[in-house]
Amino acid sequence: MHTTYFNWSSGKDSSLALYYILQEKDFEVTKLLTTVNKDYERVSMHGLREELLDLQVDSLDIPLEKIKLPAQVSMSSYNEAMRTTVSKLVGDGYTHCVFGDIFLEDLKKYREDQLQPSGIQCVFPLWKRNTKELLLEFIALGFKAITVCVNAKYLDESFCGRVLDASFLNDLPPNVDPCGENGEFHTFVYDGPIFKHPIQFEIGEKILRGYEPSKNEDDNCFAKDQEDNRNWDASFWYCDLKPI
């Protein structure tokens, strides 16, 4: 059995990928890994409060290791922090890691290239699956999720803070991937078959935030999470969820 850690985002793709990998006899997932914005104490990219991440992990009952990064961090600094963490994980006996990526070839290659020197093997349980079918399966399995961040380039405010269900899927514009794989939206999963109990929260305010791209590509540490950094997505709606 392979000693495995899981790259946990707190969202739907991670949850479904973890659901699958936990059923595989060849992998033993004994650690989750999440990047957190230490300046704002929120999950990177998603904007989720760190307290809700902690409650989520408690319900999963799998130990979590946080990589705490400043709000402004260069790609080189991000890669160095990841290398340091992975080196420690290798020393602890980890041989495999799991990601929830579905079809972004560049992102998959980036992950594999970064981990290849360490000998860590990447596993992608959702790779090349039909995203509409994945979302329908996610819902059918009993997972519950809510959008916490939506890209204003693709979706308006009404999609922010909305529960993922059949009507959500039906209302998505044709140019938006059903799983938001191109960064159109991010989610927080608060219940489902991998959780011991649901996570309780209340919906807070919605806010539109704008960002300016750095002129130095090295400063865009999460550029790999976008389909094409040359087409910078500068405006996002965030829904603040508060733990109860």
N, C-alpha and C positions, 0 to 999 in steps of 0.2 A: 504494500500500500504506500502511495506517495504522500509524503508530508507536504501539505499544500496551504498557501495563504491566498486570500481572496481580496481583490481590489474593489472595495465597497464604496459606492457613491451615495447610498441611501435611497436610490430611485428604483424604478420599475425594472430596467434591464438587469441591474445587479440582482434584484430579488428573484427574477425568473432564472437567471443563470445559476444563482446559488441553489435554488430549488432543484435544478437539474443535477448539479454536481454533487449534491448531498445524497443523491440516489445512486451514484457511481461507486462501486466497491473498490475501485483502484485509487480513489482520492480520499484523504482524510483532511478536511478543512479545520484547522485549529487556530487560525488567526485571520482577522479582518484588518485591512489597511485602508486608511482614509486620509486625504489631505484636508487640512483645516486652515482657514484664514485666521491667524492668531491675533490680528489687529481687531477684527470684528467678532471673533469667536463663532464663526459660521463655516459650514461645509463649502469648500471651494466650488465655484461655478453655480451651485444650487442655491446658495444664500440661506440655507437652513440653519436655524439656531443649533449650537453645539449641544445644548441640553436635550433637544429632541433626538439628535444622533445618539446620545448616551442612552436615552430611554429605549430607542429602537434596538440598539445592540444588546441591552439587558434582556429584551424580549427574544432576541435571537439566541442568546446564551452562548455566544462565541466571543472570545477575547478580541478586543480592538486595540490596534496600535495607530496613533495619530501622528501624521507628519505635519507639524505646524510651520506654516510659511507666512511671511509678511504679505500685506495686500499687494505691494509692488515687488515683484521678484522676477529676475531675469531667467531666461530659459536655461542658461548655464548653471545658475544657482539652484534652480529646480532639479536639474539632472544630477547635480552633485548631491543634493539632499536625498534623492532617490537611490543613488549608488551607495551612499553610506547606510541607508536603511536596509537595502537588499543584501549588502555585505554581511550585516549583522544577522539577517534571516538565514543566509547560507550557512553561517557559522552555527546557527541553531538547528541545522539539519533540514531546512526547507529545500525542496527540489523542484516544485511546480507552483505556478500561480494562475489564477483564473480571472478573466475579464468578461464583461457583459457586452462587448462590441458585436455589431451585427454585420455591417457591410463596408465600413470605411477602410479601404485597403491601406491608405497612407498611415492611418493611426495604428492599424495592426502591425505594419512593418516597423513603425517607430518603436512600439512596445517590444517587439521581438529583437530589434537591433540593440536597444538599450539593455536588455536582459541577457543577450547571448554571451557576453564576456563572463558573466557570473555563473553560467551553466544552468540558470533557472529556465525551465521549459514553460511556455505559455499555453494556456488552454482556453478555448473560446466556445462554450457550449451553445451559443445562439448563432454562430457564424453562418451567414448566408441563408438564414431562415426568412421566410416571407414576413415582413413586419406587421402587416394587417392581421395575419393569422396568429402571430405572437401576441399581439395586444388582445385579441379575442380569447386566446388561451389563458392569458394572464387574468382576465376578468372571470372566465369560467372556472378557474382554479380557486377563486375566492379571494384573490388579492384585492386590497383596497389602496388606492393611491390618489393623491391630489397634486395638481400642478403648483409649483412654488416659484417657477421662473419661466417666462415665455419671451421669445424673441419678437420684439415689436415690428420687425421687418416682415414677419410672417403672420403673426396673430395679434389681435387687439386685446384690450384689458379684460374683456369678458371671459377669455380662456384662462386667465390667471386666477388661481384659487378654486379651480373647478375639478370635481371628482372624475376620474377616468371610468367611463362606462360606455355603453353602446351609443348613447346620444352624443357623447363627446367625440367618438370616432366618426359618426355620421356628419357632425358639424365641421370637421376639419376641412380647410380649403384643399383643393386638389394638389397644390404645390407643397403641401406639408406631409412629411413622412408620418405614418400612423404611430410609429414609436419615437418620433422626434429625433431620429438618428443623425440628422444634419445640424443638431443644436437648436431646433425650433422650440422645444420646451423641455423642462426638467421637472422631476416629480419627487415627492416624498411618499414612501409606502408605509402605511400605518397598521396594516393587518394582512393576514394571509396564512397559508399552510406551513410556512417556515417559522412563524412567530408563536411564542407561548401565550401571548395575550396582546390585544390591540393597544396601540399607543394613543393616549388621550391628548387632545389639543383643541385650541380654539383658533378661529381665523382672525388675524389682525388686519392692519392696514395694507393696502396695495400702493406701491410706489413705482414710478417710472424713473429709471436711472440711465444716464447716458455715459458713454465711455469714448475716449479718443485713443486711436491706435498709436503705439510708439513708432517713431521713425526708424528705430533700431529693431529689426526682427528678433534679435536676441532677447529683447525685453518682453516679448509676448509669450510668456511661459505656458499659456494654455491655448496657443494657436493651434495645436494639434487637435483640440476639441472642436474646431471649426472646419467646415468642408474646404474652405479656401481663404487663407488669411488675407489675401489681396482684396477680397470683398468683405471688408470689416463690418461686422454687425455691431452697431454702436448704441443700440437702445434696447433695454429689457424691462419688462414688467416683473416685479417681485411681489409675492404675497407672503407677508410675515405670519408664520404660525407660532403660537405660543403654547408651551406645555401647560397642562392643567394639573 
